[in-house]
Each structure stands twice: as C-alpha cells, then as structure tokens.
Amino acid sequence: MAKNYLIAYDIANKKRLAKVRKVAYGYALGGQKSALEAPLDAKTLKELVEKLQKLIYENDKINIIEFEGEPLCFGKADFIRYDKGVIIL
C-alpha cells in the first residue's frame, strides 16, 4: 500500500542537482522546485532511496518525510489522493 511522502532536497552542485531532480520527479506526482509529493510503497521507497544515495555527496541534503494523515493545504494547494493505482486530481 502506498503512503504519501514529501521529498525535499538541497544539492550543492548543479550537475548533481539535475540528476537528483530527474530521479525525484520520476517518482513524484507534483510539487515545486525542490519539494515534491510522491506516493510510494515500501519497495518503491527503497528503490528511490538507493538511487538518490548514489548521486549525493556529503554536503548535499535530501529529506523524505512521510505524511501522517492528510496534510493541511492552503490557498491553491490541493491534497492529491493516491489509492490502489488510481490518482484522483
């Protein structure tokens, strides 16, 4: 079963940033710049972490934070619900 995660990153080098961004966006439903929403099951989360760990250096930072319950959304923000392979926008 997939859970919703926030992927946030701060990468010091532009080339590494581009590589991290490409990998992270491959798993994300959306987001802005370096903060993305991603529905991940345990296997996919592990796969993502392994890919990202190969790309970063000591001075880079990546946080993957599991949403507990539904996040608070303000303004135009909208929670994207992901359940059983269906994305409801």
Secondary structure as GFF3:
##gff-version 3
##sequence-region A 1 89
A	DSSP	beta_strand	3	10	.	.	.	ID=ss1
A	DSSP	alpha_helix	14	27	.	.	.	ID=ss2
A	DSSP	beta_strand	30	32	.	.	.	ID=ss3
A	DSSP	beta_strand	35	40	.	.	.	ID=ss4
A	DSSP	alpha_helix	42	55	.	.	.	ID=ss5
A	DSSP	beta_strand	61	66	.	.	.	ID=ss6
A	DSSP	beta_strand	81	83	.	.	.	ID=ss7
A	DSSP	beta_strand	86	88	.	.	.	ID=ss8
###
